[in-house]
């Protein structure tokens, strides 16, 4: 029935469930349903109830929604519903304008739910992972949710993202998304992410953020673009402000040059939209961030140089002189130009040359000063012009001299308005703000410049007709003493403060100006009267400045005026004011509430004209002088004398130190010159060393090859060392070349000596042959002949012996025959005759035999003698032959060494000629020794030919 009533439109019976009960049921369905469609419907219902029942949904459903993000990653629709629901819970609705209490409660709820969500760091990491999903219904609510988390708990979420792997890189990918909604919300996310966290700022910068943001600004139309350009500029300011690393990266990446097109303003400057004004204002702030005085001086100077070189400063000056530019843009442009030229000599010189497009043309400085002393101009614009003038004169002695020169009588042009005339007009006008601005501007023209302080003493002013002119210094003191003529409330104090700051800056560290100030008899009584009076709170600052001015007169007093020496002024203070009272009044300056505010930064930033009392540079002067003046006033005369003695001694020492400094400067200049010479010689030496190294490597290669050849030829170690030493030459030194030639001549002499010794040995052998000492072959043939003769004699002897034996046998036979035939007388005589004949023949044969034996013995003795002589001659011939072979071998070795040395000498001569030619090409003056070298070469060639002929012989 309930179902039918629901279908038919009938009213349900029974009590209706409350919002909390409904949300609880939906949470149960999200937790328990197994079907994805049921969970999706339940999350969709929670999203519709999340704005009306924010607290209930946040308390009951947050954990279930996080679980959906973890488990249902495949369904982008349910992920989108869950992210939207979480965003509604955490985000504080900014579309409506609730009451203050309601807004505070909502902020507390957003912070409470954010704390609950980020307690688990995995939730933020999960959200970063979901941002990788390209689906629009997941990525866009994820970006919005993370942005809301950063708004509520920035530091905590930044820490989680910083330690998450690739966390910042995932967020940087949002800038590359083709869907502008996601890209634009990604810019807002990165703005929150980079607030106050230098580490994240560096990571974002090194993720190519500058390139992407500048491209987006260009695509959106630069200064004519919409809110997207503003978001990009705000993100750039977050990345660069107070981050020196990112500033240096921005400069080194040549991104300053890409800023120039932003400031190209046309001739028609009417109808500036509010968005264009906002964009250009942020662009100017971005330029100021790069050249802010709080940055390191080196970084600021490099950025100023880059801005001048790329034409950015010229473009800003064009806007400065253009017409129709809104007042706030003009004011910010003046402040920007001020910081671009501050302390940069090149930029200051360029700014001094800029002329306004008027007829006749006027310098931009004069036009700006006209606005500063004009009381009809806006207060912030006048402050900006003063800041610009201060920056123009900061550390610019040339500019200070040009400003002071416009006040001197010799340079005043009656037909034109100068900066000095405008300053004097503002100094003595009825407008107290103009008085103060002109006084401060003129004080900056004298800052740390003793020459201009003395030059300004020459300025004379014509007060009225018929009266003599008075000095500018006297006129300032006259205005101080005539303060009752100023008719505006509060203007009296402001004018007095400005003039007193000018006078303190003028006479500090300038004894001549102190003397001129004290020369006026009315000045010291006026100061003492002002200090000793009991004035109200507004006049205390004036009393303190008067005490400072009187103290400067004491501290920088050179005692040239007898009535106002240091000691007399101190006595006057002690009598009329009291030292303690004087020091107390002097302390009024630093105790003033506006003093500390002015000391923070150079730019004059005042909420109202009445607060315009102190100048930044003047606060530095007060800080420097207060302690010194206090000590000078409280010192007694004896201490003063001692100090004077010490001062004189120090001056003597200073003079000595000055002399030594001059000597040191001279020596420094000499050292610098010598350093330059050393640098030049070092570079030349390096070139020569490189050339020498190449040649030494070549020589080493030749040495190695030569050593290998020597080893192949069987050279001993000593010869190897000697020849290696002989072969080690330096082609760059003529002395070593001469040594090489001497060694060659020595080897040639040794070769000649060896040839001579060889000739002597040959002559000795010839003489021995001539004296009968046989050679080996001759001795052998002689012995053979003797042996043959001995054999013949032996054969003859054997024959004779045989004959003798035969004769003896015949004799015996005859004797035996004689005995048998003795009876016959006739036969006996016959036998007797035969025997006698045989005996004679036998005796003759015996004698001949003895003679042959004697001859044989003689021949044997001669043979032994010949064999001894043969042995002796053979040994002598062998020795001579060995000596001859050794000498011939030494001759061959000497010839080879000579050839090697000649080859090395030729190579070195060729290298020397090439190096001389290189020196001539480099512009060095080389003595012409070609003739001498050619002569030496010719002599060497002759010697080589003679040596070769001797070796051939």
BAKE-431852 format. One record per residue (C-alpha): x, z, y; residue in one letter. Coordinates in steps of 0.001 Angstrom, whole numbers, plus 500000, padded with zeros to 6 digits. Layout:
<vonus>
XZYA
...
</vonus>
This chain:
<vonus>
500000500000500000X
502854500801502411X
504259497410501651X
500903495750502381X
500544497668505629X
503970496485506628X
503090492908505850X
499666493022507449X
501005494746510567X
499365498076510000X
500922501271511281X
502904503212508665X
501706506663507896X
503882509760507812X
506777510890510048X
509222508184511254X
512948508603510297X
515308509591513066X
518284507523514138X
520692509802512296X
518687509503509082X
518563505739509362X
522308505571509957X
522891507859506980X
520822505592504718X
522720502557505966X
526011504295505266X
524825505085501739X
523921501443501208X
527396500381502466X
529052502837500105X
526912502284496993X
525662498700497052X
527309496366494604X
525970493203496123X
527925491781499057X
524703490672500744X
523337494243500761X
526543495618502279X
526599492835504864X
522997493601505909X
523737497296506157X
526851496673508345X
524820494295510536X
522214497056511016X
524939499567511901X
526290497135514507X
522835496876516138X
522546500683516287X
526176501372517360X
525585501165521100X
522414503282521159X
523577505810518562X
527305505696519322X
528075509267518336X
526148509143515052X
527594505822513967X
531096506949514927X
530877510188512996X
529106508868509888X
530105505240509490X
533739504923510633X
535267505656507226X
532829503263505505X
533625500541508015X
537381500954507462X
536790500727503719X
534880497471504270X
537900496105506137X
540086497006503175X
537904495786500308X
535809492869501583X
538658490761502991X
537241487596501461X
534016487644503496X
534707486925507164X
531118487622508241X
531065491239507086X
534562491724508548X
533286490502511911X
530308492891511811X
532559495830510906X
535051495055513695X
532276494660516262X
530787497997515192X
534136499764515515X
534646498159518926X
531254499415520134X
532135502910518944X
535603503069520508X
535192500993523663X
533860502563526841X
531276500206528304X
532568499011531676X
529819496508532460X
527371499069533751X
528161501614536434X
527176504982535009X
527316508211536851X
530569510111537073X
529670512752534454X
528328510131532054X
531479508027532484X
533639511055531775X
531667511794528587X
532045508208527414X
535802508308528084X
536021511472526040X
534057509815523190X
536331506763523260X
539458508915523147X
537923511072520359X
537049508125518099X
540392506462518875X
542230509584517727X
540194509591514548X
540923505922513881X
544696506070514525X
545246509304512560X
545777507010509637X
548497504615510764X
547459502255507970X
544292501516509950X
546284499994512834X
548512498101510386X
545355496816508655X
544002495653511999X
547261493792512718X
546949492077509348X
543376491019510080X
544578489339513287X
546302486743511106X
542862485584509993X
542102482372511893X
538320482728511684X
536894483276515158X
534431486006514025X
537332488095512725X
540142487381515137X
538256487818518392X
536657491233517631X
540000492330516166X
541744491522519464X
539087493374521457X
539241496403519159X
543047496672519385X
542843496322523187X
540345499207523324X
542610501344521139X
545541500684523506X
543456501587526537X
542406504925525043X
545651505979523297X
548353503653524583X
551543505495523618X
550408506391520099X
549209502882519258X
552359501363520817X
554485503502518509X
552580502357515417X
552814498677516414X
556501499022517240X
557408500235513744X
555043497818512008X
556890494829510499X
556262491722512596X
553629493660514545X
554550492325517994X
555158488828516641X
551620488671515251X
550242489575518655X
552407486950520361X
550813484302518149X
547562484892520031X
549004483043523050X
549277479899520945X
545629479999519841X
543762476856520877X
540586478853521602X
540804480002525204X
538677483091524630X
541086484484522080X
544110483436524148X
542748485078527293X
541836488292525471X
545295488140523897X
546741488247527411X
544730491401528152X
545923492893524864X
549587492185525710X
549079493689529162X
548009496980527595X
550717496746524934X
553607496308527385X
552670499090529795X
555538501557530172X
557327500679526919X
560712499027527504X
561334498405523795X
558108496441523346X
558749494638526629X
562113493414525322X
560624492283521999X
557826490397523759X
560328488760526128X
562561487626523271X
559517486214521476X
559597483428524086X
556900485071526218X
558312483787529530X
558170480162528410X
554600480478527081X
553270482340530113X
554809479917532616X
553363477007530659X
549903478603530747X
550212479186534516X
551150475529535026X
548308474326532795X
545787476491534665X
546802475144538094X
549405477667539311X
548200479448542448X
544956477445542461X
544148478648538943X
541616481225537911X
541625484676536384X
543849483497533526X
546712482895535963X
546229486392537318X
546399487850533790X
549601485913533077X
551198487150536301X
550215490743535568X
551806490442532127X
554983488984533676X
555116491900536104X
554820494329533190X
557709492594531404X
560074492417534404X
559432495501536515X
562144498161536038X
563512496284533016X
567017495009533817X
567432493396530405X
564326491237530789X
565256490418534385X
568643489165533278X
567019487184530461X
564562485679532945X
567392484655535274X
569667483332532520X
566786481312531095X
566474479400534403X
562893480593534838X
563464481366538539X
563684477629539170X
560261477171537573X
558698479502540164X
559380477164543099X
556309474899542558X
554059477946542881X
554741478178546618X
554208474542547577X
551517475034550205X
550010471997551933X
549395471441555633X
545705472272555326X
545632476014554635X
542003476608555476X
539548478007552994X
541762480085550737X
539728481477547844X
539975485140546944X
541440484225543564X
544133482066545162X
545074484895547511X
545309487266544539X
547403484811542510X
549844484079545332X
550113487781546101X
551108488467542496X
553574485565542537X
555270487016545614X
555422490408543921X
557084488743540931X
559791487337543210X
560286490758544784X
560684492364541365X
563709490124540714X
565435491039544025X
564231494597544497X
566719496960546206X
566314499383543287X
567909496844540920X
571635496819540314X
573530495091543174X
575091492535540855X
571780491479539313X
570087491298542709X
572893489177544176X
572791486699541287X
569001486320541606X
569301485836545385X
571885483128544807X
569677481373542265X
566671481489544611X
568665479879547398X
570172477203545165X
566841476144543675X
565114476010547090X
562771478945546527X
563912480719549710X
563355477540551716X
559853477271550290X
559069480868551247X
560307480268554788X
557990477263554962X
555023479524554140X
556340482031556680X
556195479481559484X
552988477744558324X
549689478110560133X
546418479199558622X
547997481475556012X
545926484645555380X
547327487793556958X
547949489679553715X
549741486656552193X
551830486293555357X
552711489985555256X
553738489856551598X
555722486658552221X
557657488386555011X
558425491305552690X
559502488869549966X
561816486914552278X
563230490226553468X
564381491242550014X
565611487744549110X
568019487783552101X
568929491494552034X
572709491860551670X
573223488151550853X
575430486485553469X
574474482940552510X
570747483687552545X
571026485593555845X
572836482663557462X
570135480288556256X
567383482536557581X
569106482682560972X
568969478877561099X
565224478629560368X
563147477513563364X
559438477802563908X
557492474512564307X
556862475041568031X
557698473124571178X
560408473916572016X
561544475177568585X
562278478864568420X
564262480786565817X
562124482427563168X
563681485800564030X
562436485542567621X
558931484576566487X
558801487504564091X
560069489964566717X
557333488772569064X
554822489816566425X
556549493172565943X
556386494229569595X
552848492892570030X
550443495811569690X
547564493454568856X
549102492456565559X
548092494307562341X
550088497414561599X
551200496271558126X
552405492957559582X
554511494741562206X
556017496947559503X
556827493858557444X
558572492194560393X
560626495327561021X
561637495386557355X
562597491708557552X
564771492339560615X
566429495309558910X
567182493229555806X
568572490423557960X
571057492852559550X
571896494751556336X
575672494397555767X
575620491427558148X
578195492025560884X
577876488439562028X
574123488805562541X
574591492159564288X
577025490539566702X
574585487712567430X
571759490142568221X
573896492327570488X
575309489222572186X
571818488292573380X
571823491506575451X
575186490941577138X
575186489553580702X
577374486560579864X
575012485196577200X
571581485803578689X
569541482621579153X
566755483017581677X
564882479970580397X
564400481199576827X
563316484355575079X
566009486003572971X
565898488684570336X
567657491126572654X
565112490630575410X
562261491251572989X
563903494428571713X
564466495747575226X
560917494856576162X
559587496705573145X
561902499645573774X
560503500242577258X
556883499159576749X
553870501447576987X
553135501096573255X
554806503937571359X
554832501973568096X
556670499138569834X
559111501721571236X
559796503100567776X
560110499689566078X
562411498324568791X
564590501446568721X
564950501298564930X
565636497556564993X
568333498003567633X
569823500887565640X
570183498552562654X
572098496135564885X
574653498943565354X
574692500305561801X
578286500778560568X
579628498465563275X
581948500174565773X
582602496948567682X
578933496375568494X
578490500018569487X
581190499559572112X
579809496166573150X
576325497611573698X
577761500008576288X
578240496967578555X
574515496201578700X
573078496759582184X
569372496872583009X
567689496141586337X
565071498837586848X
563555497788590196X
564401495866593320X
566847497496595640X
568244499856593030X
571533499418591193X
571356498501587497X
571737501218584926X
573223501062581465X
571050500803578398X
572376504160577227X
571374505818580500X
567944504200580465X
567268505589576977X
568132509117578108X
565988508633581221X
562989507762579071X
563597510847576973X
563679513108580005X
560576511434581507X
558381511924578471X
555616513449580530X
554804510019581947X
553648508811578517X
549907509055578522X
548933508472574889X
548240511279572499X
550961511572569906X
552918508703571410X
555341511079573126X
556730512348569844X
556969508910568252X
558807507425571220X
561193510362571479X
561946510224567764X
562708506492567947X
565006506855570956X
566804509871569498X
567410507998566215X
568830505100568252X
571132507379570244X
572332509258567145X
573134505993565372X
574796504591568508X
577231507407569298X
578020508507565729X
581591507669564769X
582182506204568248X
584109508545570611X
583803506086573515X
580007506135573280X
580103509949573103X
582171510013576289X
579677507698578056X
576786509873576931X
578446513109578115X
579490511514581389X
575869511752582538X
575566515328583783X
571842515556582939X
572079514778579231X
573583518016577883X
571224520310579865X
568278518240578645X
569352518595575014X
570032522306575264X
566716522826577004X
564812520944574326X
566558522880571526X
566123526322573074X
562406525960573892X
559742527283571574X
557585524211571041X
554739523441568695X
554857521934565205X
554821518373566518X
557849518988568731X
559988520623566024X
561208517277564788X
562293516381568341X
564213519683568540X
565969518915565290X
566955515428566458X
568225516834569767X
570334519316567814X
571678516446565704X
572553514435568823X
574338517401570418X
576170518086567176X
577376514461567050X
578694514930570598X
580734517885569304X
581950516357566060X
583039512978567490X
584311514383570797X
587850513299571680X
588096515934574497X
588567513235577139X
586074514914579491X
587317518280580711X
583869519771581280X
582537518778577873X
585270519404575365X
584434520519571863X
585167524124572616X
583085524201575798X
580113522586574108X
580309525155571292X
580432527965573837X
577431526473575577X
575495526418572302X
576465529989571538X
575353531218574976X
572137529285575504X
570906528571571978X
572813530644569449X
574696529154566535X
572241530346563908X
569296529082565940X
571053525748566415X
571619525363562658X
568003526322561997X
566718523717564456X
569031521144562882X
567415521839559529X
563973520872560856X
564802517224560206X
565277517391556450X
562410519831556014X
559889517434557515X
557404516060554979X
557895512449556072X
561705512660555759X
561735512685551959X
559167509866551837X
561321507624554059X
564447508425552038X
562988507003548825X
563181503263549536X
564322500942552338X
560933499344553007X
558983501193555736X
555708502070554010X
553407504129556184X
549700504657555791X
549076505039559535X
551129504408562684X
551311508172563336X
553322508621560127X
555924506125561311X
558703508562562254X
561765508159560002X
563890505186559068X
565509504918555642X
569041504240556931X
568726507097559411X
567952509531556581X
571303508543555042X
573028509278558351X
571374512707558590X
572401513544555047X
575979512594555885X
576272514420559214X
574242517602558749X
576854519497556771X
579760518348558920X
578010519295562170X
577063522720560797X
580693523421559882X
581939522142563240X
579560524378565209X
580158527538563169X
583959527299563312X
585881529609565636X
588470528444568152X
591343529595565922X
589928527721562982X
589449524776565275X
593101524874566320X
594217525154562731X
591993522284561859X
593416520278564751X
596916520939563463X
595866519988559995X
594164516929561428X
597316515908563274X
599295516399560102X
596751514360558230X
596920511691560911X
600690511584560476X
600193511381556775X
597542508751557367X
599974506725559431X
602513507016556622X
599835506159554132X
598833503221556328X
602405501971556328X
602538502343552584X
599175500603552314X
600510497707554352X
603579497648552146X
601360497792549090X
599215494981550491X
602326492871550998X
603463493729547514X
599983492989546220X
600062489615547884X
603476488973546390X
602263490210543028X
599253487940543282X
601510485003544073X
603767485940541188X
600724486336538959X
599626482856539909X
603108481574539148X
603111483494535875X
599707482039535046X
600984478549535793X
604167479114533829X
602206480699531018X
599989477659530765X
603042475424530806X
604714477682528255X
601670477499526030X
601745473726526187X
605477473696525427X
604972476256522669X
602305474091521098X
604626471095521317X
607479473174519932X
605297474420517124X
604428470879516156X
608072469841516250X
609165472909514321X
606595472109511660X
607967468566511473X
611528469885511323X
610482472311508604X
609060469416506632X
612350467535507046X
614218470657505974X
612092470991502880X
612592467362501970X
616305467645502629X
616579470799500512X
614765469064497657X
617230466173497825X
620143468604497891X
618811470416494849X
618487467112493046X
622109466333493877X
623219469728492540X
624321471356495786X
625382474950495655X
623667477717497693X
626373477946500307X
626339474230501021X
622521474351501060X
622550477184503632X
625179475475505784X
623434472146505779X
620022473762506317X
621533475538509270X
623064472298510427X
619765470495509975X
617807473079511977X
617765471586515407X
615516471894518381X
614718468611519920X
613959470206523238X
617455471728523969X
620341469471525050X
622877472217524160X
621851472152520513X
622043468362520562X
625648468589521723X
626343471120518945X
624896468661516452X
627188465955517759X
630210468300517529X
629316469092513921X
629097465367513216X
632525464820514747X
633912467713512667X
632547466152509479X
634052462835510489X
637446464531510956X
637089466182507557X
636258462806506065X
639379461285507623X
641477464201506309X
640087463688502821X
640813459984503046X
644389460816504122X
644806463244501223X
643455460634498850X
645976458105500161X
648777460604499723X
647738461209496135X
647641457473495468X
651145457007496941X
652373459938494824X
651079458302491665X
652700454994492668X
656057456698493291X
655883458444489948X
655308455113488242X
658244453635490162X
660562456474489060X
659907455697485356X
657325458167484577X
655223456162482208X
651655455933482305X
649608456870479328X
649499453327477879X
653181452514478626X
654452455670477000X
652464454969473875X
653945451413473478X
657548452661473981X
657216455258471265X
655794452611468926X
658872450339469428X
661260453180468715X
659340454032465571X
659580450414464405X
663359450370465041X
663764453593463091X
661795452131460215X
663979448997460238X
667117451101460261X
665754453189457433X
665020450044455474X
668552448779456118X
669923452136455151X
667927452128451953X
669202448599451264X
672788449635451905X
672328452664449717X
670978450458446962X
673911448100447374X
676339451022447273X
674661452304444157X
674953448864442590X
678615448627443571X
679313452030442086X
677606450989438907X
679654447812438805X
682812449853439421X
681994452116436559X
681426449144434355X
684771447701435431X
686505450967434747X
684974451087431351X
686041447446430789X
689557448235431915X
689877450866429327X
688797448497426563X
691086445711427671X
694151447663428492X
696062445934425686X
695863442690427387X
698037442847430508X
696681439761432168X
693097440959432024X
694031444438433274X
695279443136436521X
692128441133436876X
690071444212436465X
692259446056438919X
691691443476441577X
687964443551441059X
687887447280441267X
689905447297444458X
687564444709445893X
684526446759444940X
686058449934446347X
686725448181449648X
683241446843449652X
681954450307448750X
683867451990451499X
682661449358453957X
679090449891452824X
679560453648453041X
680904453402456553X
678081451102457525X
675634453500455906X
677031456414457911X
676762454326461059X
673131453530460291X
672420457207459669X
673983458035463008X
671858455367464680X
668763456693462913X
669545460197464081X
670052458933467626X
666807457048467495X
664970460107466193X
666346462210469001X
665376459498471486X
661913459448469895X
661484463204470356X
662628462912473980X
660244460047474540X
657395462032472967X
658109464984475292X
658222462689478325X
655003461052477093X
653245464402476854X
654439465427480318X
653412462096481865X
650055462226480120X
649301465690481567X
650464464645485049X
648359461498484925X
645284463482483808X
645722465959486672X
646129463179489212X
643135461340487799X
640994464519488085X
642128465093491663X
641364461485492498X
637853461768491023X
637213465016492923X
638374463518496215X
636224460447495676X
633212462689494960X
633849464721498155X
634123461490500119X
630753460327498748X
629125463701499578X
630540463687503104X
629224460174503577X
625738461235502446X
625782464283504742X
626939462103507601X
624087459653506958X
621517462491506853X
622814463975510091X
622755460578511739X
619141460113510687X
618179463559512082X
620112462845515287X
618273459551515729X
614905461275515192X
615732464010517703X
616943461470520258X
613662459629519893X
611672462898520334X
613758463829523394X
613041460443524941X
609289460840524277X
609227464374525758X
611125463215528825X
608613460438529244X
605756462993528983X
607416465220531598X
607757462207533886X
604086461417533367X
603245465024534305X
605185464665537562X
608361466580536661X
611701465374538074X
614146464491535268X
617792463593535843X
618454460093534660X
620930460352531772X
620040457090530084X
623446455572530720X
625255458635529387X
622979458779526377X
623472455100525664X
627238455554525948X
627175458494523572X
624974456498521256X
627408453592521355X
630357455893520611X
628458457472517777X
627667454059516333X
631360453088516506X
632357456302514773X
629739455680512133X
631048452188511488X
634631453469511182X
633540456168508794X
631638453680506698X
634711451389506516X
636945454295505458X
634419455397502864X
634202451823501532X
638026451721501249X
</vonus>
